[in-house]
Amino acid sequence: MRRDRRGQTDGATTSQERLLTHWPNNVVAWSNHDPAGIAGAFLPEGYLRSPATGRLARGEAIAQYAGGTCAAFPDFRLEIVQRNLIVDQAVIDE
């Protein structure tokens, strides 16, 4: 929620707050090999950039990409050791 100088909220959710709320779901979904959960963790305006091709995936294409990745790497898991918010548009996990 956005807050004014007095700490009052206006009911709106900032991009930053939405990222921090949704992103942990993405990490769990990757570790569980759940393509629909992976795609569902992205905000509507969100996208995934393939490190192999540099292409962007949105919506259902994210689930398809994730399904292929999970099939190719059946023992793949994610572990977050550090989280950094870059401006209000991206979350970088290391």
GROMACS elastic network, one bead per residue, 0.5 to 0.9 nm:
[ bonds ]
;  ai    aj funct       b0    kb
    1     9     6  0.57941   500
    1    10     6  0.66796   500
    1    11     6  0.55754   500
    1    12     6  0.50887   500
    1    14     6  0.62812   500
    1    17     6  0.73167   500
    2     7     6  0.86520   500
    2     8     6  0.79485   500
    2     9     6  0.53078   500
    2    10     6  0.58529   500
    2    11     6  0.68631   500
    2    12     6  0.58141   500
    2    13     6  0.62029   500
    2    14     6  0.64410   500
    3     6     6  0.74626   500
    3     7     6  0.50338   500
    3     8     6  0.50702   500
    3    10     6  0.65472   500
    3    11     6  0.87775   500
    4     7     6  0.52592   500
    4     8     6  0.54258   500
    4     9     6  0.65632   500
    4    10     6  0.78830   500
    5     8     6  0.74059   500
    6     9     6  0.89826   500
    9    12     6  0.76406   500
   10    13     6  0.86450   500
   13    16     6  0.81680   500
   13    17     6  0.63324   500
   13    18     6  0.66731   500
   14    17     6  0.52549   500
   14    18     6  0.63412   500
   14    19     6  0.86595   500
   14    88     6  0.81326   500
   15    18     6  0.51184   500
   15    19     6  0.60962   500
   15    20     6  0.86590   500
   15    88     6  0.58028   500
   15    89     6  0.67178   500
   16    19     6  0.51754   500
   16    20     6  0.62953   500
   16    21     6  0.86231   500
   16    85     6  0.78511   500
   16    87     6  0.78708   500
   16    89     6  0.67891   500
   16    90     6  0.82093   500
   16    91     6  0.89335   500
   17    20     6  0.52452   500
   17    21     6  0.61332   500
   17    22     6  0.86447   500
   17    88     6  0.83812   500
   18    21     6  0.50665   500
   18    22     6  0.60274   500
   18    23     6  0.83251   500
   18    43     6  0.78091   500
   19    22     6  0.53109   500
   19    23     6  0.57234   500
   19    24     6  0.89621   500
   19    42     6  0.84299   500
   19    43     6  0.77232   500
   19    85     6  0.86641   500
   19    88     6  0.79130   500
   19    89     6  0.76601   500
   19    90     6  0.72849   500
   19    91     6  0.70111   500
   20    23     6  0.56268   500
   20    24     6  0.73745   500
   20    85     6  0.82459   500
   20    91     6  0.76740   500
   21    24     6  0.69212   500
   21    25     6  0.80822   500
   22    25     6  0.56536   500
   22    26     6  0.69988   500
   22    40     6  0.88847   500
   22    41     6  0.55017   500
   22    42     6  0.69008   500
   22    43     6  0.75437   500
   23    26     6  0.51600   500
   23    27     6  0.67150   500
   23    41     6  0.64074   500
   23    42     6  0.74560   500
   23    91     6  0.75434   500
   24    27     6  0.51974   500
   24    28     6  0.64183   500
   24    29     6  0.86459   500
   24    41     6  0.81597   500
   25    28     6  0.52439   500
   25    29     6  0.60911   500
   25    30     6  0.86977   500
   25    37     6  0.75217   500
   25    38     6  0.75277   500
   25    40     6  0.84693   500
   25    41     6  0.56385   500
   25    42     6  0.89337   500
   26    29     6  0.50494   500
   26    30     6  0.62010   500
   26    31     6  0.86695   500
   26    37     6  0.69052   500
   26    38     6  0.50500   500
   26    39     6  0.78168   500
   26    40     6  0.78770   500
   26    41     6  0.50240   500
   26    42     6  0.73663   500
   27    30     6  0.52718   500
   27    31     6  0.63524   500
   27    32     6  0.86868   500
   27    38     6  0.78222   500
   27    41     6  0.87933   500
   27    77     6  0.86362   500
   27    78     6  0.63174   500
   27    79     6  0.77758   500
   27    80     6  0.81302   500
   28    31     6  0.51736   500
   28    32     6  0.61438   500
   28    33     6  0.86005   500
   28    34     6  0.86113   500
   28    37     6  0.84956   500
   28    38     6  0.82918   500
   28    77     6  0.88233   500
   28    78     6  0.77894   500
   29    32     6  0.50046   500
   29    33     6  0.60125   500
   29    34     6  0.50585   500
   29    35     6  0.71692   500
   29    36     6  0.81908   500
   29    37     6  0.52529   500
   29    38     6  0.51708   500
   29    39     6  0.88607   500
   29    41     6  0.81357   500
   30    33     6  0.50321   500
   30    34     6  0.61921   500
   30    35     6  0.74387   500
   30    37     6  0.80020   500
   30    38     6  0.61900   500
   30    66     6  0.78068   500
   30    70     6  0.78705   500
   30    76     6  0.79609   500
   30    77     6  0.66909   500
   30    78     6  0.68077   500
   31    34     6  0.78234   500
   31    75     6  0.88351   500
   31    76     6  0.67281   500
   31    78     6  0.55865   500
   31    79     6  0.83715   500
   32    35     6  0.88892   500
   32    37     6  0.89447   500
   32    77     6  0.77285   500
   33    37     6  0.85704   500
   33    38     6  0.83227   500
   33    66     6  0.79347   500
   33    67     6  0.75002   500
   33    69     6  0.88939   500
   33    70     6  0.56914   500
   33    71     6  0.84220   500
   33    74     6  0.80323   500
   33    76     6  0.81182   500
   33    77     6  0.83847   500
   34    37     6  0.52094   500
   34    38     6  0.61517   500
   34    39     6  0.87854   500
   34    63     6  0.84109   500
   34    66     6  0.79200   500
   34    67     6  0.75464   500
   34    70     6  0.82647   500
   35    39     6  0.62514   500
   35    40     6  0.84529   500
   35    62     6  0.76688   500
   35    64     6  0.70250   500
   35    65     6  0.80247   500
   35    66     6  0.51972   500
   35    67     6  0.52051   500
   35    68     6  0.88536   500
   35    70     6  0.80540   500
   36    39     6  0.52035   500
   36    40     6  0.59453   500
   36    41     6  0.86083   500
   36    60     6  0.82567   500
   36    62     6  0.84776   500
   36    63     6  0.54846   500
   36    64     6  0.86954   500
   36    66     6  0.84875   500
   36    67     6  0.85496   500
   37    41     6  0.61176   500
   37    42     6  0.89860   500
   37    63     6  0.80172   500
   38    41     6  0.53658   500
   38    42     6  0.71494   500
   38    62     6  0.74407   500
   38    63     6  0.65293   500
   38    66     6  0.71039   500
   39    42     6  0.56281   500
   39    43     6  0.87340   500
   39    58     6  0.81141   500
   39    59     6  0.62706   500
   39    60     6  0.68433   500
   39    61     6  0.82047   500
   39    62     6  0.53479   500
   39    63     6  0.51125   500
   39    64     6  0.88190   500
   39    66     6  0.80255   500
   40    43     6  0.76300   500
   40    44     6  0.88929   500
   40    59     6  0.81103   500
   40    63     6  0.84355   500
   42    45     6  0.78202   500
   42    46     6  0.54356   500
   42    47     6  0.71077   500
   42    48     6  0.85873   500
   42    58     6  0.86126   500
   42    59     6  0.80499   500
   42    62     6  0.88335   500
   43    47     6  0.81418   500
   44    47     6  0.83543   500
   44    58     6  0.82166   500
   44    59     6  0.73806   500
   45    58     6  0.80095   500
   45    59     6  0.89061   500
   46    57     6  0.88714   500
   46    58     6  0.67487   500
   46    59     6  0.82314   500
   47    56     6  0.62838   500
   47    57     6  0.55175   500
   47    59     6  0.76556   500
   47    62     6  0.75405   500
   48    55     6  0.82278   500
   48    56     6  0.55909   500
   48    57     6  0.51271   500
   48    58     6  0.66078   500
   48    62     6  0.65697   500
   48    65     6  0.89798   500
   49    52     6  0.87427   500
   49    53     6  0.81129   500
   49    54     6  0.57054   500
   49    55     6  0.55507   500
   49    57     6  0.63150   500
   50    53     6  0.54830   500
   50    55     6  0.55040   500
   50    56     6  0.64505   500
   50    57     6  0.76961   500
   50    65     6  0.83893   500
   51    54     6  0.54862   500
   51    55     6  0.80481   500
   52    55     6  0.82553   500
   53    56     6  0.87448   500
   56    61     6  0.88414   500
   56    62     6  0.87199   500
   57    60     6  0.80788   500
   57    61     6  0.52348   500
   57    62     6  0.52260   500
   57    63     6  0.88699   500
   57    65     6  0.76894   500
   58    61     6  0.54605   500
   58    62     6  0.54560   500
   58    63     6  0.86886   500
   59    62     6  0.55801   500
   59    63     6  0.72340   500
   60    63     6  0.51783   500
   60    64     6  0.64036   500
   60    65     6  0.87158   500
   61    65     6  0.60805   500
   61    66     6  0.84641   500
   62    65     6  0.51365   500
   62    66     6  0.60304   500
   62    67     6  0.84809   500
   63    66     6  0.50455   500
   63    67     6  0.59791   500
   63    68     6  0.86111   500
   64    67     6  0.51111   500
   64    68     6  0.63358   500
   64    69     6  0.86711   500
   65    68     6  0.52639   500
   65    69     6  0.62324   500
   65    70     6  0.86726   500
   66    69     6  0.50116   500
   66    70     6  0.60222   500
   66    71     6  0.84798   500
   67    70     6  0.51941   500
   67    71     6  0.61316   500
   67    72     6  0.85849   500
   68    71     6  0.51384   500
   68    72     6  0.61227   500
   68    73     6  0.85965   500
   69    72     6  0.51206   500
   69    73     6  0.60945   500
   69    74     6  0.83830   500
   69    76     6  0.87453   500
   70    73     6  0.51623   500
   70    74     6  0.55920   500
   70    75     6  0.81523   500
   70    76     6  0.69483   500
   71    74     6  0.56549   500
   72    76     6  0.89954   500
   73    76     6  0.54020   500
   74    77     6  0.88052   500
   79    93     6  0.87687   500
   79    94     6  0.81060   500
   80    83     6  0.70129   500
   80    93     6  0.60354   500
   80    94     6  0.59215   500
   81    93     6  0.73382   500
   81    94     6  0.57382   500
   82    92     6  0.83740   500
   82    93     6  0.57845   500
   82    94     6  0.52318   500
   83    91     6  0.70596   500
   83    92     6  0.59628   500
   83    94     6  0.65149   500
   84    90     6  0.85753   500
   84    91     6  0.59208   500
   84    92     6  0.52314   500
   84    93     6  0.63682   500
   84    94     6  0.83607   500
   85    88     6  0.68405   500
   85    89     6  0.78687   500
   85    90     6  0.61250   500
   85    92     6  0.63148   500
   85    93     6  0.87145   500
   86    89     6  0.63932   500
   86    90     6  0.53004   500
   86    91     6  0.60518   500
   86    92     6  0.71264   500
   87    90     6  0.69838   500
   87    91     6  0.88181   500
   88    91     6  0.83170   500
